Amino acid sequence: MNMLLRLVFLCAGALCAIQAGAAGNPAGPIRLVVGFPPGGGTDGAARIIAEKLPALLDQPTIVENRGGAGGTLGALNVTRSAPDGNTLFFGTSAELIINPVTRKTAPYDVLKQFTPIGEVGSVSFVLVVPASSPITSVPSLIARAKAHPDRLNFSSFGIGSTNHMIGALFLSRTGISATHIPYQGSAPAMSALLANEVDFTFETAAVALPHIKSGKLRALATPSPARLRDLPDTPTLRELGFQDMAAEGWMGVLAPANVAPDVVQRLNAALNTVLRMPDVREKLTARGVEVSPGSASQFRDMLAAEQGKWRRVAQESGISLD
């Protein structure tokens, strides 16, 4: 009888341990959803992270590309998934913040239909003009715009893209006007600038830097909070007197709403461990991502601030994807 009781207690204890382990380590592979096709910048960064997660979480990690509607389809797929920590979204400011705030009926609210896991890093932009342009500084750009109202134009990756929104914020804060010319992505927008078809643009530092170094483009300023490591002589817009002109893109990892706090903590710890790996940091930096590990709550606070800022810009500028 005593032996039987001992076996019962041992089995019960083992069952509790398995259940506790399952609560903190959900069974099955992790599905890391990317809202864009394979081969792009977001997909590449996601795969760098995904490669390292299995060893830390003891779960296979599969990158699943669900492109369409500017990343929205992938995000929607995650919001409809079970909140067990097995489905994650590798998203950017474009589809998580800017896309929803530029629509009358938002497809989702990042603060209500997602659980923030952690920020991966920021993506810096640079205000650039063709090297042959008579515009040599931000003050000269402003002076030229005021001297020739509605004569200047600027390019973007498309209506409602991150650099369109940064451009709109710049116009609002400087009090100048310029015609927005949207292109289908970064490559044609950059080609137009290099061909002197547009006057200026806010391009990602990773794309703009080779053209700046080769003398084809002139960097006027960065909207980042601090000067860029690769462009130490290029001032920030804050330094030039535009205190509320800090703007960057970013990447982060999120889960569906209502994921248990212990699962969030576990996933956040794994993500931060990956981001601190020297080879991961080197690969992401080469892609123009400034790695920034942090807590899930810090990421949520950042999302709230970003949502408020870009909603105001969209309303002030009349930018709409509808």
Contacts in CASP RR format, 6 or more apart in sequence:
PFRMAT RR
TARGET T0000
AUTHOR 0000-0000-0000
METHOD contacts of the structure
MODEL  1
MNMLLRLVFLCAGALCAIQAGAAGNPAGPIRLVVGFPPGGGTDGAARIIA
EKLPALLDQPTIVENRGGAGGTLGALNVTRSAPDGNTLFFGTSAELIINP
VTRKTAPYDVLKQFTPIGEVGSVSFVLVVPASSPITSVPSLIARAKAHPD
RLNFSSFGIGSTNHMIGALFLSRTGISATHIPYQGSAPAMSALLANEVDF
TFETAAVALPHIKSGKLRALATPSPARLRDLPDTPTLRELGFQDMAAEGW
MGVLAPANVAPDVVQRLNAALNTVLRMPDVREKLTARGVEVSPGSASQFR
DMLAAEQGKWRRVAQESGISLD
23 260 0 8 1.000
23 262 0 8 1.000
23 263 0 8 1.000
24 260 0 8 1.000
24 262 0 8 1.000
24 263 0 8 1.000
24 266 0 8 1.000
25 57 0 8 1.000
25 58 0 8 1.000
25 59 0 8 1.000
25 266 0 8 1.000
26 59 0 8 1.000
26 84 0 8 1.000
26 85 0 8 1.000
26 86 0 8 1.000
26 263 0 8 1.000
28 59 0 8 1.000
28 60 0 8 1.000
28 86 0 8 1.000
29 59 0 8 1.000
29 60 0 8 1.000
29 61 0 8 1.000
29 62 0 8 1.000
29 86 0 8 1.000
30 53 0 8 1.000
30 57 0 8 1.000
30 59 0 8 1.000
30 60 0 8 1.000
30 61 0 8 1.000
30 62 0 8 1.000
30 85 0 8 1.000
30 86 0 8 1.000
30 87 0 8 1.000
30 88 0 8 1.000
31 62 0 8 1.000
31 64 0 8 1.000
31 81 0 8 1.000
31 86 0 8 1.000
31 87 0 8 1.000
31 88 0 8 1.000
32 46 0 8 1.000
32 49 0 8 1.000
32 50 0 8 1.000
32 53 0 8 1.000
32 61 0 8 1.000
32 62 0 8 1.000
32 63 0 8 1.000
32 64 0 8 1.000
32 88 0 8 1.000
32 89 0 8 1.000
32 90 0 8 1.000
32 253 0 8 1.000
33 64 0 8 1.000
33 65 0 8 1.000
33 66 0 8 1.000
33 74 0 8 1.000
33 75 0 8 1.000
33 77 0 8 1.000
33 78 0 8 1.000
33 87 0 8 1.000
33 88 0 8 1.000
33 89 0 8 1.000
33 90 0 8 1.000
34 42 0 8 1.000
34 43 0 8 1.000
34 46 0 8 1.000
34 63 0 8 1.000
34 64 0 8 1.000
34 65 0 8 1.000
34 66 0 8 1.000
34 67 0 8 1.000
34 74 0 8 1.000
34 90 0 8 1.000
34 91 0 8 1.000
35 42 0 8 1.000
35 65 0 8 1.000
35 66 0 8 1.000
35 67 0 8 1.000
35 68 0 8 1.000
35 70 0 8 1.000
35 71 0 8 1.000
35 72 0 8 1.000
35 73 0 8 1.000
35 74 0 8 1.000
35 75 0 8 1.000
35 89 0 8 1.000
35 91 0 8 1.000
35 95 0 8 1.000
36 42 0 8 1.000
36 43 0 8 1.000
36 65 0 8 1.000
36 67 0 8 1.000
36 68 0 8 1.000
36 70 0 8 1.000
36 71 0 8 1.000
37 43 0 8 1.000
37 65 0 8 1.000
37 67 0 8 1.000
38 65 0 8 1.000
41 287 0 8 1.000
42 90 0 8 1.000
42 91 0 8 1.000
42 92 0 8 1.000
42 251 0 8 1.000
43 63 0 8 1.000
43 65 0 8 1.000
44 287 0 8 1.000
45 90 0 8 1.000
45 120 0 8 1.000
45 251 0 8 1.000
45 284 0 8 1.000
45 287 0 8 1.000
45 289 0 8 1.000
46 63 0 8 1.000
46 90 0 8 1.000
47 63 0 8 1.000
48 280 0 8 1.000
48 283 0 8 1.000
48 284 0 8 1.000
49 90 0 8 1.000
49 120 0 8 1.000
49 253 0 8 1.000
49 271 0 8 1.000
49 274 0 8 1.000
49 275 0 8 1.000
49 280 0 8 1.000
50 61 0 8 1.000
50 62 0 8 1.000
50 63 0 8 1.000
51 61 0 8 1.000
52 274 0 8 1.000
52 277 0 8 1.000
52 280 0 8 1.000
53 59 0 8 1.000
53 61 0 8 1.000
53 270 0 8 1.000
53 271 0 8 1.000
53 274 0 8 1.000
54 60 0 8 1.000
54 61 0 8 1.000
56 270 0 8 1.000
56 273 0 8 1.000
56 274 0 8 1.000
57 266 0 8 1.000
57 267 0 8 1.000
57 270 0 8 1.000
59 86 0 8 1.000
63 90 0 8 1.000
66 73 0 8 1.000
66 74 0 8 1.000
66 77 0 8 1.000
67 73 0 8 1.000
67 74 0 8 1.000
68 74 0 8 1.000
70 94 0 8 1.000
70 95 0 8 1.000
70 99 0 8 1.000
71 94 0 8 1.000
71 95 0 8 1.000
71 99 0 8 1.000
72 95 0 8 1.000
72 99 0 8 1.000
72 107 0 8 1.000
74 89 0 8 1.000
74 95 0 8 1.000
75 89 0 8 1.000
75 91 0 8 1.000
75 95 0 8 1.000
75 96 0 8 1.000
75 107 0 8 1.000
75 108 0 8 1.000
76 107 0 8 1.000
76 108 0 8 1.000
78 87 0 8 1.000
78 88 0 8 1.000
78 89 0 8 1.000
78 114 0 8 1.000
78 254 0 8 1.000
78 255 0 8 1.000
78 256 0 8 1.000
79 108 0 8 1.000
79 113 0 8 1.000
79 114 0 8 1.000
79 256 0 8 1.000
79 257 0 8 1.000
80 256 0 8 1.000
81 87 0 8 1.000
81 256 0 8 1.000
82 256 0 8 1.000
83 115 0 8 1.000
83 255 0 8 1.000
83 256 0 8 1.000
83 257 0 8 1.000
83 258 0 8 1.000
83 259 0 8 1.000
83 260 0 8 1.000
84 259 0 8 1.000
84 263 0 8 1.000
85 255 0 8 1.000
85 256 0 8 1.000
85 259 0 8 1.000
85 263 0 8 1.000
85 267 0 8 1.000
87 255 0 8 1.000
87 256 0 8 1.000
88 117 0 8 1.000
88 253 0 8 1.000
88 254 0 8 1.000
88 255 0 8 1.000
88 267 0 8 1.000
89 114 0 8 1.000
89 253 0 8 1.000
89 254 0 8 1.000
89 255 0 8 1.000
90 120 0 8 1.000
90 251 0 8 1.000
90 252 0 8 1.000
90 253 0 8 1.000
91 251 0 8 1.000
91 252 0 8 1.000
91 253 0 8 1.000
91 254 0 8 1.000
92 123 0 8 1.000
92 162 0 8 1.000
92 249 0 8 1.000
92 250 0 8 1.000
92 251 0 8 1.000
92 252 0 8 1.000
93 162 0 8 1.000
93 248 0 8 1.000
93 249 0 8 1.000
93 250 0 8 1.000
93 306 0 8 1.000
93 310 0 8 1.000
94 161 0 8 1.000
94 162 0 8 1.000
94 249 0 8 1.000
96 110 0 8 1.000
96 114 0 8 1.000
96 254 0 8 1.000
96 303 0 8 1.000
97 110 0 8 1.000
97 303 0 8 1.000
97 306 0 8 1.000
97 307 0 8 1.000
97 310 0 8 1.000
98 160 0 8 1.000
98 161 0 8 1.000
98 162 0 8 1.000
98 165 0 8 1.000
98 310 0 8 1.000
98 314 0 8 1.000
99 107 0 8 1.000
99 160 0 8 1.000
99 321 0 8 1.000
100 106 0 8 1.000
100 107 0 8 1.000
100 108 0 8 1.000
100 109 0 8 1.000
100 110 0 8 1.000
101 307 0 8 1.000
101 308 0 8 1.000
101 310 0 8 1.000
101 311 0 8 1.000
101 314 0 8 1.000
102 160 0 8 1.000
102 314 0 8 1.000
102 319 0 8 1.000
102 320 0 8 1.000
102 321 0 8 1.000
103 320 0 8 1.000
103 321 0 8 1.000
103 322 0 8 1.000
104 320 0 8 1.000
104 322 0 8 1.000
105 322 0 8 1.000
108 114 0 8 1.000
110 254 0 8 1.000
110 303 0 8 1.000
110 307 0 8 1.000
111 300 0 8 1.000
111 303 0 8 1.000
111 304 0 8 1.000
111 307 0 8 1.000
112 257 0 8 1.000
113 256 0 8 1.000
113 257 0 8 1.000
114 254 0 8 1.000
114 255 0 8 1.000
114 256 0 8 1.000
114 257 0 8 1.000
115 254 0 8 1.000
115 255 0 8 1.000
115 256 0 8 1.000
115 257 0 8 1.000
115 258 0 8 1.000
115 259 0 8 1.000
115 264 0 8 1.000
115 296 0 8 1.000
116 254 0 8 1.000
116 296 0 8 1.000
116 297 0 8 1.000
116 299 0 8 1.000
116 300 0 8 1.000
116 303 0 8 1.000
117 252 0 8 1.000
117 253 0 8 1.000
117 254 0 8 1.000
117 255 0 8 1.000
117 264 0 8 1.000
117 267 0 8 1.000
117 268 0 8 1.000
117 271 0 8 1.000
117 296 0 8 1.000
117 299 0 8 1.000
118 252 0 8 1.000
118 253 0 8 1.000
118 254 0 8 1.000
118 268 0 8 1.000
118 271 0 8 1.000
118 272 0 8 1.000
118 294 0 8 1.000
118 295 0 8 1.000
118 296 0 8 1.000
118 298 0 8 1.000
118 299 0 8 1.000
119 250 0 8 1.000
119 251 0 8 1.000
119 252 0 8 1.000
119 292 0 8 1.000
119 293 0 8 1.000
119 294 0 8 1.000
119 298 0 8 1.000
119 299 0 8 1.000
119 302 0 8 1.000
120 250 0 8 1.000
120 251 0 8 1.000
120 252 0 8 1.000
120 253 0 8 1.000
120 271 0 8 1.000
120 275 0 8 1.000
120 284 0 8 1.000
120 289 0 8 1.000
120 291 0 8 1.000
120 292 0 8 1.000
121 250 0 8 1.000
121 251 0 8 1.000
121 252 0 8 1.000
121 275 0 8 1.000
121 284 0 8 1.000
121 289 0 8 1.000
121 290 0 8 1.000
121 291 0 8 1.000
121 292 0 8 1.000
122 224 0 8 1.000
122 248 0 8 1.000
122 249 0 8 1.000
122 250 0 8 1.000
122 289 0 8 1.000
122 290 0 8 1.000
122 292 0 8 1.000
123 204 0 8 1.000
123 205 0 8 1.000
123 206 0 8 1.000
123 248 0 8 1.000
123 249 0 8 1.000
123 250 0 8 1.000
123 251 0 8 1.000
123 288 0 8 1.000
123 289 0 8 1.000
123 290 0 8 1.000
124 204 0 8 1.000
124 205 0 8 1.000
124 222 0 8 1.000
124 224 0 8 1.000
124 228 0 8 1.000
124 248 0 8 1.000
124 249 0 8 1.000
124 288 0 8 1.000
124 290 0 8 1.000
125 162 0 8 1.000
125 163 0 8 1.000
125 166 0 8 1.000
125 202 0 8 1.000
125 203 0 8 1.000
125 204 0 8 1.000
125 205 0 8 1.000
125 222 0 8 1.000
125 223 0 8 1.000
125 224 0 8 1.000
125 247 0 8 1.000
125 248 0 8 1.000
125 249 0 8 1.000
126 202 0 8 1.000
126 203 0 8 1.000
126 204 0 8 1.000
126 205 0 8 1.000
126 208 0 8 1.000
126 209 0 8 1.000
126 212 0 8 1.000
126 219 0 8 1.000
126 221 0 8 1.000
126 222 0 8 1.000
126 228 0 8 1.000
126 231 0 8 1.000
126 234 0 8 1.000
127 138 0 8 1.000
127 170 0 8 1.000
127 200 0 8 1.000
127 201 0 8 1.000
127 202 0 8 1.000
127 219 0 8 1.000
127 220 0 8 1.000
127 221 0 8 1.000
127 222 0 8 1.000
127 223 0 8 1.000
127 237 0 8 1.000
128 193 0 8 1.000
128 200 0 8 1.000
128 201 0 8 1.000
128 202 0 8 1.000
128 203 0 8 1.000
128 208 0 8 1.000
128 211 0 8 1.000
128 212 0 8 1.000
128 217 0 8 1.000
128 218 0 8 1.000
128 219 0 8 1.000
128 220 0 8 1.000
129 135 0 8 1.000
129 141 0 8 1.000
129 193 0 8 1.000
129 199 0 8 1.000
129 200 0 8 1.000
129 217 0 8 1.000
129 218 0 8 1.000
129 220 0 8 1.000
130 193 0 8 1.000
130 194 0 8 1.000
130 196 0 8 1.000
130 216 0 8 1.000
130 217 0 8 1.000
130 218 0 8 1.000
131 215 0 8 1.000
131 216 0 8 1.000
131 217 0 8 1.000
131 218 0 8 1.000
132 196 0 8 1.000
133 196 0 8 1.000
133 199 0 8 1.000
133 200 0 8 1.000
133 218 0 8 1.000
134 140 0 8 1.000
134 144 0 8 1.000
135 141 0 8 1.000
135 144 0 8 1.000
135 199 0 8 1.000
135 200 0 8 1.000
135 218 0 8 1.000
135 220 0 8 1.000
136 218 0 8 1.000
136 220 0 8 1.000
137 220 0 8 1.000
138 174 0 8 1.000
138 220 0 8 1.000
138 221 0 8 1.000
138 235 0 8 1.000
138 237 0 8 1.000
138 240 0 8 1.000
139 240 0 8 1.000
141 152 0 8 1.000
141 176 0 8 1.000
141 200 0 8 1.000
141 220 0 8 1.000
142 174 0 8 1.000
142 175 0 8 1.000
142 176 0 8 1.000
144 152 0 8 1.000
145 151 0 8 1.000
145 152 0 8 1.000
145 174 0 8 1.000
145 176 0 8 1.000
145 177 0 8 1.000
145 178 0 8 1.000
146 176 0 8 1.000
149 177 0 8 1.000
150 177 0 8 1.000
150 178 0 8 1.000
150 179 0 8 1.000
152 176 0 8 1.000
152 177 0 8 1.000
152 178 0 8 1.000
152 179 0 8 1.000
152 199 0 8 1.000
152 200 0 8 1.000
153 178 0 8 1.000
153 179 0 8 1.000
153 180 0 8 1.000
153 181 0 8 1.000
153 198 0 8 1.000
153 199 0 8 1.000
154 167 0 8 1.000
154 178 0 8 1.000
154 179 0 8 1.000
154 180 0 8 1.000
154 181 0 8 1.000
154 198 0 8 1.000
154 199 0 8 1.000
154 200 0 8 1.000
154 201 0 8 1.000
154 202 0 8 1.000
155 181 0 8 1.000
155 182 0 8 1.000
155 183 0 8 1.000
155 189 0 8 1.000
155 192 0 8 1.000
155 193 0 8 1.000
155 198 0 8 1.000
155 201 0 8 1.000
156 163 0 8 1.000
156 164 0 8 1.000
156 167 0 8 1.000
156 180 0 8 1.000
156 181 0 8 1.000
156 182 0 8 1.000
156 183 0 8 1.000
156 189 0 8 1.000
156 201 0 8 1.000
156 202 0 8 1.000
157 163 0 8 1.000
157 164 0 8 1.000
157 182 0 8 1.000
157 183 0 8 1.000
157 184 0 8 1.000
157 185 0 8 1.000
157 186 0 8 1.000
157 189 0 8 1.000
158 164 0 8 1.000
158 182 0 8 1.000
158 183 0 8 1.000
158 184 0 8 1.000
158 185 0 8 1.000
158 189 0 8 1.000
159 180 0 8 1.000
159 182 0 8 1.000
159 319 0 8 1.000
159 321 0 8 1.000
160 319 0 8 1.000
160 321 0 8 1.000
161 182 0 8 1.000
161 185 0 8 1.000
162 249 0 8 1.000
163 189 0 8 1.000
163 201 0 8 1.000
163 202 0 8 1.000
163 203 0 8 1.000
163 204 0 8 1.000
164 180 0 8 1.000
164 182 0 8 1.000
164 319 0 8 1.000
165 247 0 8 1.000
165 310 0 8 1.000
165 313 0 8 1.000
165 314 0 8 1.000
165 319 0 8 1.000
166 202 0 8 1.000
166 223 0 8 1.000
166 247 0 8 1.000
167 180 0 8 1.000
167 202 0 8 1.000
168 180 0 8 1.000
168 313 0 8 1.000
168 316 0 8 1.000
168 317 0 8 1.000
168 319 0 8 1.000
169 223 0 8 1.000
169 245 0 8 1.000
169 247 0 8 1.000
169 313 0 8 1.000
170 202 0 8 1.000
170 223 0 8 1.000
170 237 0 8 1.000
170 245 0 8 1.000
171 177 0 8 1.000
171 178 0 8 1.000
171 317 0 8 1.000
172 313 0 8 1.000
172 316 0 8 1.000
172 317 0 8 1.000
173 237 0 8 1.000
173 242 0 8 1.000
173 244 0 8 1.000
173 245 0 8 1.000
174 242 0 8 1.000
178 199 0 8 1.000
178 200 0 8 1.000
181 192 0 8 1.000
181 198 0 8 1.000
183 189 0 8 1.000
183 192 0 8 1.000
186 203 0 8 1.000
186 204 0 8 1.000
186 207 0 8 1.000
189 198 0 8 1.000
189 201 0 8 1.000
189 203 0 8 1.000
190 201 0 8 1.000
190 203 0 8 1.000
190 207 0 8 1.000
190 208 0 8 1.000
190 211 0 8 1.000
192 198 0 8 1.000
193 200 0 8 1.000
193 201 0 8 1.000
193 203 0 8 1.000
193 217 0 8 1.000
194 211 0 8 1.000
194 216 0 8 1.000
194 217 0 8 1.000
200 220 0 8 1.000
202 223 0 8 1.000
204 288 0 8 1.000
205 222 0 8 1.000
205 228 0 8 1.000
205 230 0 8 1.000
205 231 0 8 1.000
205 288 0 8 1.000
206 287 0 8 1.000
206 288 0 8 1.000
208 217 0 8 1.000
208 219 0 8 1.000
209 230 0 8 1.000
209 231 0 8 1.000
211 217 0 8 1.000
212 218 0 8 1.000
212 219 0 8 1.000
212 231 0 8 1.000
219 231 0 8 1.000
219 234 0 8 1.000
220 234 0 8 1.000
221 234 0 8 1.000
221 235 0 8 1.000
221 236 0 8 1.000
221 237 0 8 1.000
221 239 0 8 1.000
221 240 0 8 1.000
222 228 0 8 1.000
222 231 0 8 1.000
222 234 0 8 1.000
222 235 0 8 1.000
222 236 0 8 1.000
222 237 0 8 1.000
223 236 0 8 1.000
223 237 0 8 1.000
223 245 0 8 1.000
223 246 0 8 1.000
223 247 0 8 1.000
223 248 0 8 1.000
224 236 0 8 1.000
224 246 0 8 1.000
224 247 0 8 1.000
224 248 0 8 1.000
225 236 0 8 1.000
225 238 0 8 1.000
225 246 0 8 1.000
225 248 0 8 1.000
226 236 0 8 1.000
227 234 0 8 1.000
227 235 0 8 1.000
227 236 0 8 1.000
228 234 0 8 1.000
236 246 0 8 1.000
237 245 0 8 1.000
237 246 0 8 1.000
238 245 0 8 1.000
238 246 0 8 1.000
247 309 0 8 1.000
250 302 0 8 1.000
250 306 0 8 1.000
251 289 0 8 1.000
252 299 0 8 1.000
253 267 0 8 1.000
253 271 0 8 1.000
255 263 0 8 1.000
255 264 0 8 1.000
255 267 0 8 1.000
264 296 0 8 1.000
265 296 0 8 1.000
268 294 0 8 1.000
268 295 0 8 1.000
268 296 0 8 1.000
271 293 0 8 1.000
272 293 0 8 1.000
272 294 0 8 1.000
274 280 0 8 1.000
275 281 0 8 1.000
275 284 0 8 1.000
275 291 0 8 1.000
275 292 0 8 1.000
275 293 0 8 1.000
276 293 0 8 1.000
280 291 0 8 1.000
281 291 0 8 1.000
284 291 0 8 1.000
285 291 0 8 1.000
313 319 0 8 1.000
314 320 0 8 1.000
END
